[in-house]
Structures are given as C-alpha cells and as structure tokens.
Amino acid sequence: MMAAMTQVLVVDDEPMVREVLARYLEAEGFAVVTAGDGVEALDRFGESAPDLVLLDLMLPRIDGFEVFDRMRTLGQVPVIMLTARGEETDRVVGLDLGADDYVTKPFSPREVVARVRAVLRRTGREAPDGRDDPLDFGDLTIDPASHTVSVHGEPVRLTPKEFDLLHLMASSPGVVFSRIQLLEEVWDFAWDGDPSTVTVHIRRLREKIESDPSTPERLVTVWGVGYRFEP
C-alpha cells in the first residue's frame, strides 16, 4: 500500500470502462474515484483533489473538452484524455489545450495504467508504493523491478507472460484464481482467448520453478476452481 496513496479520478459514461479501469488501478495501489458525466466529474474533482484525471471526451451533460477547460481553471492536475473518436483533430485539440496524454478506445487497461504511471513520473506526482520490492519465498525470489526470477539463487528465464502470471499469483499467496480471472488480469479483459492458454503457462512455470513439476508445491491446482500460489 502507498504511504500516501496517489488518487486517480476516472471519468467515463460507460460503467464497464469505469469498473475495469478502477479495478486495474486499485490493483496497482492507486486510490480511485469515478464519475459518469461532466457535472459529476467536476463535483468529484473539487471534492477529492485527484493527482491525475482519466477523462473521456464523449460525456453527457458537459462534454470532456469543457470539463477539461474548467478543471484547468482550478489547478494544473495531469489529465489523460480517453476517446473513442479516431479523428486526428480531436487528439490535436486535446493536446493543444494542454492534456498530458491521450488514449484511443478500445484500449488495454494495462496500457492505461502504464500511461498513468508515466505521466505521474513525468510530473513528479507519483508516490512510492513498494510494489517493485522483491518477493522472497526462501528458495524462490521474484524481483518486479528487474523482471527477474531466481530459484536457489540461480536465475530462471521466463517469458513476459510467465513472469506476469507468476508475479500476480505470488503477490496474493493463498488466493485461488480461476483461469478466466487469470486471463483477464494477465492477458487483459478485452482479450478473446482460450482458457487453456493459462493451463499451458502454468505447466511451463512449474517446469521452471518447481523441484518436481509433477507434484507442485508452489503453483497448486484447486480442482474445479483454478490455481493458487503457496508461499
């Protein structure tokens, strides 16, 4: 958890977009406030004093451009614009008005979180959250900062997805994840994939980190439910 949590205001008229972005941001240690229209966005902005705003341009009641303009009169808070519009003019206008970045829908939630972190770093607003601290489980060490894994002190080569999968599960030891949940978290919610992909990645991880992959002690199968990581 952050000592002083960085707060993000998510403004979008689509409930699913708000829900998914909030879930991903909260999983990364951010505090999240949401709004579904322009009026509510300005109210939440005044009440919560966010460190960054994710702002949809196509909003009911007051459009995103007007909301952005009013927010700018209240303070220089970083803003990343979200838009389903593909026209270059909308992106140019947003950036000309002073937006810090933009993301075009449909987007990957992981990409949005990465953009949020990049803008916060650039503007000096990101607080340290400890999420890059190594996870030490005796013979197994997972280092998010260097994206490395070692077993008994020896480095183990993982693919990016294998690392993300292992890090996700090891960050919540004892928690059971279904294959669908793991697909949503590691391969992103909009990815239309086969759950057997998770099974294959779990098998490969076991071959790399378990003493005996046939009787795993770390990545344990919970029959009929999914998988959990044992510390």
Disulfide bonds with the S-S distance in Angstrom:
none
